[in-house]
Amino acid sequence: CLFGSRSRLAQVAVGLSPLVRPELALAWLLVVGWIAWTRRRPPWIIVTSGVVANGAWLLFRAIYYADLFPTTFYLKCRTSPIQGLIYLHDTFGPYQLYLWLTFGLLALYLARSAGWEERAVTRTRFALLAVAFVMTAYVVAIGGDARHFRYLAFPVLLGAFAFGGLVEGQYRAWGWRPVPYLPALVGVGLALMAAGGHPRQVSEIPLYHLLPPGGGPPPDLAIVDGIADADLHRFHAELPPLSPWSAGDAIEMRPNYEAWRRDGGVDPPRSVNAEYLCWFHYRHFDEWSVHGFGLTDVVLARSRGDARPDDRPGHRMALLDRSREEAAILSRAGLPPRAGVYRAAVEAGAAPAWVRANLPVIELLEKKIYGPRDAWESLRLATHVAERVDLDAAPC
């Protein structure tokens, strides 16, 4: 769309992009602003599709969940620029992206100063880089992610596209005749260079282990600066062995679940667990789950304080203890959970200090979770996005 595409499908795709990840609303705003400035008129298809689709989704969330954003948004959206810079280097370092960015900017400068391509094209390249920079700045501000490269995949690829065709354009501008197969050979060489890099968390090039007789994880996987490679999740010791070429059939629980229902499985479950590994919750579908890191828990996701040295982005060690305490409260009150369980625990002297200190906020969150509430009450509660459960607060 930035390069002037008139495709309505592409414009609608940009408008719908914030539904994929909330932070893509930044990219959407930048694209709308850029097109409106350069073409002297708003891109109405992008604006309309974005406002209608995302506005309708936010309205649905506000009425149904009494909240505007997913639970994980509150858990992960925290300011941590130092960790974010570490995450940036973790992504850029292994693949020589600093070097390629330098070469790309130099080539872009030469193309612009020498007039080797149309000014509008060069200007659009800068627009692509501007969007990539803003998205990168957002990732740095929130401290990145606990998994290598994932949160920077979009801006890195967008930045790569911004430099696309620069060398070829200069080649033609100089009047040189193309050498047969040279572009393909250069492309293969660049691909091999990229495949030859590997994350700091992996001891060898992962490509070695995709093919027989490997077909498994690299021999050494580690967490470096709080960041893990995806293989550490895929080949976790608690998981059944997974093939690098399958979609995860070894961990599919659907047949087990259907058999459990046929055999008269109890719903709601009778027991509560507070495990941190998502696979455990998936496997134990016959139990009520409180995620150990708060990924699916409204109360824990909105907590703050009680930081520990081994905390990672989205993985706060203090929440492991808090999740077990919350599971004990739910077990004591009986399933399914309902409004008032925290106050009942406080009045019975069975609530930990952090629950007693944050009871008003927790009861407000209970209204979001359990109700009762009508549409107007849900809309009112949806505006409460700043409430946080202070784990360091002392009870009155």
C-alpha positions as CSV (number, residue, x, y, z in Angstrom):
1,C,0.0,0.0,0.0
2,L,2.9,2.4,0.7
3,F,4.2,1.8,-2.8
4,G,0.9,2.9,-4.3
5,S,-1.0,-0.4,-4.6
6,R,-4.6,0.1,-5.7
7,S,-5.6,-3.4,-4.6
8,R,-8.6,-3.2,-2.4
9,L,-7.8,-6.6,-0.9
10,A,-4.3,-5.3,0.2
11,Q,-5.9,-2.1,1.6
12,V,-8.5,-4.1,3.6
13,A,-5.7,-6.4,4.8
14,V,-3.9,-3.4,6.2
15,G,-7.1,-2.2,7.8
16,L,-7.6,-5.6,9.5
17,S,-4.0,-6.0,10.6
18,P,-4.5,-4.8,14.2
19,L,-6.7,-7.8,14.7
20,V,-3.6,-10.0,14.3
21,R,-1.6,-8.2,17.0
22,P,-2.7,-5.0,18.9
23,E,0.5,-3.2,18.3
24,L,0.0,-3.3,14.5
25,A,-2.5,-0.4,15.2
26,L,0.7,1.7,15.2
27,A,1.6,0.5,11.7
28,W,-2.0,1.1,10.6
29,L,-1.9,4.7,11.8
30,L,1.4,5.4,10.1
31,V,0.3,4.0,6.8
32,V,-2.9,6.0,6.9
33,G,-1.0,9.2,7.7
34,W,1.6,8.6,5.1
35,I,-0.9,7.9,2.3
36,A,-3.0,10.9,3.3
37,W,0.0,13.2,3.2
38,T,1.6,12.0,0.0
39,R,-1.7,11.6,-2.0
40,R,-3.4,14.6,-0.4
41,R,-6.5,12.5,0.4
42,P,-7.2,9.8,3.1
43,P,-7.1,6.2,2.1
44,W,-10.8,5.6,2.8
45,I,-10.7,1.8,2.3
46,I,-7.9,1.4,4.8
47,V,-9.5,3.8,7.2
48,T,-13.0,2.4,6.9
49,S,-12.0,-1.3,7.2
50,G,-9.8,-0.5,10.1
51,V,-12.3,1.5,12.1
52,V,-15.2,-0.8,11.4
53,A,-13.5,-4.1,12.0
54,N,-11.3,-3.1,14.9
55,G,-14.0,-0.8,16.4
56,A,-16.5,-3.7,16.3
57,W,-14.0,-6.1,17.9
58,L,-13.3,-3.6,20.7
59,L,-17.0,-3.0,21.2
60,F,-17.6,-6.8,21.4
61,R,-14.7,-7.2,23.9
62,A,-16.0,-4.3,26.0
63,I,-19.5,-5.8,26.2
64,Y,-18.6,-9.5,26.5
65,Y,-15.4,-9.3,28.6
66,A,-15.8,-5.8,30.1
67,D,-12.3,-5.2,28.9
68,L,-10.6,-3.7,25.8
69,F,-7.5,-5.8,25.6
70,P,-6.5,-9.5,26.0
71,T,-5.3,-10.7,29.4
72,T,-1.8,-11.3,28.0
73,F,-1.6,-7.7,26.9
74,Y,-1.7,-6.5,30.5
75,L,0.8,-9.1,31.6
76,K,3.4,-8.3,28.9
77,C,2.9,-4.6,28.2
78,R,5.4,-3.2,30.7
79,T,8.1,-0.6,30.3
80,S,11.6,-2.2,30.2
81,P,13.8,-0.5,27.6
82,I,17.1,-1.9,28.9
83,Q,15.8,-5.5,28.4
84,G,14.3,-4.3,25.1
85,L,17.8,-3.2,23.9
86,I,19.1,-6.6,25.0
87,Y,16.4,-8.2,23.0
88,L,17.2,-6.1,20.0
89,H,20.9,-7.1,20.1
90,D,19.8,-10.7,20.6
91,T,18.0,-10.5,17.2
92,F,20.5,-8.3,15.3
93,G,23.8,-9.8,16.5
94,P,23.7,-13.4,15.1
95,Y,22.6,-12.5,11.6
96,Q,24.9,-9.5,10.9
97,L,21.9,-7.2,10.7
98,Y,24.0,-4.3,11.9
99,L,26.2,-4.7,8.9
100,W,23.4,-5.2,6.4
101,L,21.5,-2.2,7.8
102,T,24.7,0.0,7.4
103,F,25.1,-1.2,3.8
104,G,21.5,-0.7,3.0
105,L,21.4,2.9,4.4
106,L,24.6,3.7,2.4
107,A,23.1,2.3,-0.8
108,L,19.9,4.2,-0.1
109,Y,21.9,7.4,0.4
110,L,23.8,6.9,-2.8
111,A,20.6,6.2,-4.8
112,R,19.0,9.3,-3.4
113,S,21.9,11.7,-3.9
114,A,22.9,10.4,-7.4
115,G,19.3,10.3,-8.6
116,W,19.5,6.6,-9.6
117,E,15.8,6.0,-8.9
118,E,12.7,8.1,-8.8
119,R,12.3,10.3,-5.8
120,A,8.9,8.9,-4.9
121,V,10.3,5.4,-4.7
122,T,13.2,6.5,-2.5
123,R,10.8,8.4,-0.3
124,T,8.6,5.3,0.1
125,R,11.6,3.3,1.1
126,F,12.1,5.7,4.0
127,A,8.4,5.3,4.9
128,L,8.9,1.6,5.2
129,L,11.9,2.1,7.4
130,A,10.0,4.6,9.5
131,V,7.2,2.1,10.1
132,A,9.9,-0.6,10.9
133,F,11.6,1.8,13.3
134,V,8.4,2.7,15.2
135,M,7.5,-1.0,15.6
136,T,11.0,-1.7,16.8
137,A,10.9,1.1,19.3
138,Y,7.6,-0.3,20.7
139,V,9.2,-3.7,21.1
140,V,12.3,-2.2,22.8
141,A,10.0,-0.1,25.1
142,I,8.1,-3.1,26.4
143,G,11.3,-5.2,27.0
144,G,11.0,-7.5,24.0
145,D,9.9,-11.1,24.4
146,A,11.0,-14.3,26.2
147,R,11.5,-15.9,22.8
148,H,14.2,-15.1,20.3
149,F,13.3,-12.9,17.2
150,R,9.5,-13.4,17.5
151,Y,8.4,-9.8,18.4
152,L,10.9,-8.3,15.9
153,A,10.0,-10.5,12.9
154,F,7.6,-7.9,11.4
155,P,9.9,-4.8,11.6
156,V,13.0,-6.8,10.5
157,L,11.3,-8.2,7.4
158,L,9.7,-4.8,6.7
159,G,13.2,-3.2,6.9
160,A,14.6,-5.9,4.5
161,F,11.8,-5.1,2.0
162,A,12.7,-1.4,2.2
163,F,16.1,-2.1,0.6
164,G,14.7,-4.4,-2.0
165,G,15.9,-3.7,-5.6
166,L,18.4,-1.0,-4.6
167,V,21.4,-2.7,-6.1
168,E,19.5,-3.9,-9.2
169,G,18.3,-0.3,-9.8
170,Q,21.8,1.1,-9.7
171,Y,23.0,-1.7,-11.9
172,R,20.5,-0.7,-14.6
173,A,21.2,3.0,-14.1
174,W,24.8,2.5,-14.9
175,G,23.9,0.8,-18.2
176,W,25.6,-2.5,-17.4
177,R,24.3,-5.6,-19.0
178,P,23.0,-8.2,-16.5
179,V,25.2,-11.3,-16.1
180,P,23.1,-14.5,-16.6
181,Y,22.0,-16.1,-13.3
182,L,24.0,-13.6,-11.2
183,P,21.0,-12.3,-9.2
184,A,20.0,-15.9,-8.5
185,L,23.5,-16.8,-7.4
186,V,23.7,-13.7,-5.1
187,G,20.3,-14.6,-3.6
188,V,21.4,-18.2,-2.9
189,G,24.6,-16.8,-1.3
190,L,22.6,-14.5,0.9
191,A,20.2,-17.3,1.9
192,L,23.1,-19.5,2.9
193,M,24.7,-16.7,5.0
194,A,21.4,-16.2,6.8
195,A,21.0,-19.9,7.4
196,G,24.5,-20.1,8.7
197,G,23.7,-17.8,11.6
198,H,22.1,-19.1,14.8
199,P,20.8,-17.6,18.0
200,R,23.0,-17.3,21.0
201,Q,20.7,-19.7,22.8
202,V,21.6,-22.6,20.4
203,S,25.1,-24.1,20.3
204,E,25.0,-25.1,16.6
205,I,23.2,-24.2,13.4
206,P,19.7,-25.5,13.8
207,L,19.6,-26.5,10.1
208,Y,21.9,-29.4,10.8
209,H,19.2,-31.0,13.0
210,L,16.2,-30.8,10.6
211,L,17.4,-33.6,8.4
212,P,18.0,-37.3,9.2
213,P,19.8,-38.7,11.1
214,G,19.3,-35.6,13.3
215,G,15.6,-34.7,13.3
216,G,15.8,-33.3,16.8
217,P,16.9,-30.3,18.8
218,P,20.5,-29.0,18.8
219,P,22.6,-30.6,21.6
220,D,22.7,-27.5,23.7
221,L,19.8,-25.1,24.4
222,A,20.1,-22.4,26.9
223,I,18.3,-19.2,28.1
224,V,20.5,-16.2,27.5
225,D,19.7,-12.8,29.1
226,G,16.2,-14.1,29.8
227,I,15.6,-15.0,26.2
228,A,15.0,-18.6,24.9
229,D,15.0,-20.0,21.4
230,A,11.8,-21.6,20.1
231,D,13.4,-25.0,20.2
232,L,13.5,-24.8,24.0
233,H,9.7,-24.8,23.9
234,R,9.3,-27.4,21.2
235,F,11.7,-29.9,22.7
236,H,10.8,-29.2,26.4
237,A,11.6,-32.2,28.6
238,E,7.9,-32.4,29.7
239,L,6.7,-32.7,26.1
240,P,6.5,-36.0,24.1
241,P,9.2,-36.2,21.4
242,L,8.2,-34.0,18.4
243,S,9.3,-34.3,14.8
244,P,10.6,-31.1,13.3
245,W,8.4,-31.8,10.2
246,S,5.1,-32.4,11.9
247,A,2.3,-30.1,13.2
248,G,2.5,-31.6,16.7
249,D,0.4,-34.7,16.4
250,A,2.3,-36.2,19.4
251,I,0.7,-33.7,21.7
252,E,-2.9,-33.7,20.3
253,M,-5.4,-34.3,23.1
254,R,-8.6,-34.1,21.1
255,P,-9.2,-37.9,21.0
256,N,-8.5,-38.1,24.8
257,Y,-10.9,-35.2,25.4
258,E,-13.7,-36.8,23.3
259,A,-13.2,-40.1,25.1
260,W,-13.4,-38.4,28.5
261,R,-16.7,-36.7,27.6
262,R,-18.1,-40.0,26.3
263,D,-17.2,-41.7,29.6
264,G,-19.1,-39.1,31.6
265,G,-16.3,-36.6,32.3
266,V,-17.1,-34.2,35.2
267,D,-17.8,-30.6,34.1
268,P,-17.0,-28.3,35.8
269,P,-13.8,-30.0,37.0
270,R,-13.3,-30.9,40.7
271,S,-9.7,-30.0,41.1
272,V,-7.5,-26.9,40.5
273,N,-3.9,-26.8,39.3
274,A,-1.4,-23.9,39.1
275,E,1.2,-25.1,36.7
276,Y,3.3,-22.8,34.5
277,L,3.7,-25.1,31.5
278,C,0.8,-24.6,29.0
279,W,1.2,-28.2,27.9
280,F,0.2,-29.3,31.4
281,H,-3.1,-27.3,31.2
282,Y,-3.8,-28.7,27.7
283,R,-3.1,-32.3,28.8
284,H,-5.1,-32.0,32.0
285,F,-8.4,-30.7,30.5
286,D,-10.2,-32.4,33.3
287,E,-8.9,-29.8,35.8
288,W,-9.4,-26.1,36.4
289,S,-6.2,-24.2,35.5
290,V,-4.6,-21.1,37.0
291,H,-1.6,-20.4,34.8
292,G,1.5,-20.1,36.9
293,F,2.7,-17.0,35.0
294,G,-0.7,-15.4,34.9
295,L,-1.0,-15.7,31.1
296,T,-4.7,-16.5,31.3
297,D,-5.6,-15.1,34.7
298,V,-7.1,-11.6,34.9
299,V,-5.9,-10.9,38.5
300,L,-2.3,-12.1,38.1
301,A,-1.9,-10.5,34.7
302,R,-2.6,-7.1,36.2
303,S,-0.2,-7.5,39.0
304,R,2.9,-5.4,39.6
305,G,5.9,-5.4,42.0
306,D,7.7,-8.3,43.6
307,A,10.4,-8.4,40.9
308,R,13.1,-11.1,41.0
309,P,16.5,-11.4,39.3
310,D,15.4,-14.4,37.3
311,D,12.3,-12.7,35.8
312,R,11.9,-12.9,32.1
313,P,9.6,-11.0,29.7
314,G,6.1,-12.4,30.4
315,H,7.6,-14.9,32.9
316,R,7.6,-13.5,36.4
317,M,8.8,-16.0,39.0
318,A,6.8,-14.3,41.8
319,L,3.6,-15.3,40.1
320,L,4.3,-19.0,40.5
321,D,3.8,-18.7,44.3
322,R,0.8,-16.3,43.8
323,S,-0.9,-18.7,41.4
324,R,-0.7,-21.5,43.9
325,E,-2.2,-19.3,46.5
326,E,-5.0,-18.3,44.1
327,A,-5.6,-22.0,43.3
328,A,-6.0,-22.7,47.0
329,I,-8.6,-20.0,47.3
330,L,-10.6,-21.4,44.3
331,S,-10.3,-24.9,45.7
332,R,-11.6,-23.8,49.1
333,A,-14.6,-22.0,47.6
334,G,-15.5,-24.8,45.1
335,L,-15.8,-24.9,41.4
336,P,-16.8,-23.2,39.2
337,P,-15.3,-19.9,40.5
338,R,-17.8,-17.1,41.2
339,A,-17.8,-13.5,42.4
340,G,-17.0,-13.1,46.1
341,V,-14.5,-16.0,46.5
342,Y,-11.7,-13.6,47.4
343,R,-13.7,-11.7,50.0
344,A,-14.9,-15.0,51.5
345,A,-11.2,-16.1,51.8
346,V,-10.3,-12.8,53.5
347,E,-13.2,-13.0,56.0
348,A,-12.2,-16.6,56.8
349,G,-8.6,-15.6,57.4
350,A,-7.5,-17.9,54.5
351,A,-6.3,-15.2,52.1
352,P,-2.6,-14.2,51.7
353,A,-1.4,-10.7,52.4
354,W,-1.5,-9.5,48.8
355,V,-5.1,-10.5,48.4
356,R,-6.1,-8.6,51.6
357,A,-4.2,-5.5,50.5
358,N,-5.7,-5.5,47.0
359,L,-9.3,-6.6,47.7
360,P,-11.1,-3.6,46.2
361,V,-9.2,-3.9,42.9
362,I,-9.7,-7.7,42.8
363,E,-13.4,-7.3,43.4
364,L,-13.6,-4.8,40.5
365,L,-11.8,-7.4,38.3
366,E,-14.3,-10.0,39.6
367,K,-17.1,-8.0,38.1
368,K,-15.3,-8.1,34.8
369,I,-14.9,-11.9,35.1
370,Y,-18.1,-13.1,36.7
371,G,-20.6,-10.2,36.6
372,P,-23.5,-9.8,37.0
373,R,-23.4,-6.9,34.6
374,D,-25.5,-5.5,31.7
375,A,-24.1,-3.9,28.5
376,W,-23.8,-0.5,30.0
377,E,-22.0,-1.8,33.1
378,S,-19.7,-3.7,30.9
379,L,-18.8,-0.6,28.9
380,R,-18.2,1.3,32.1
381,L,-15.9,-1.5,33.5
382,A,-14.0,-1.6,30.2
383,T,-12.7,1.9,30.8
384,H,-10.9,0.6,33.9
385,V,-7.7,-0.4,32.2
386,A,-5.2,1.1,34.7
387,E,-6.0,-1.0,37.8
388,R,-3.1,-3.0,39.0
389,V,-2.7,-5.6,41.8
390,D,0.2,-4.4,43.9
391,L,2.0,-7.6,45.2
392,D,4.2,-5.5,47.5
393,A,1.4,-3.7,49.2
394,A,0.7,-4.4,52.9
395,P,-2.8,-5.0,54.0
396,C,-4.5,-2.2,56.0
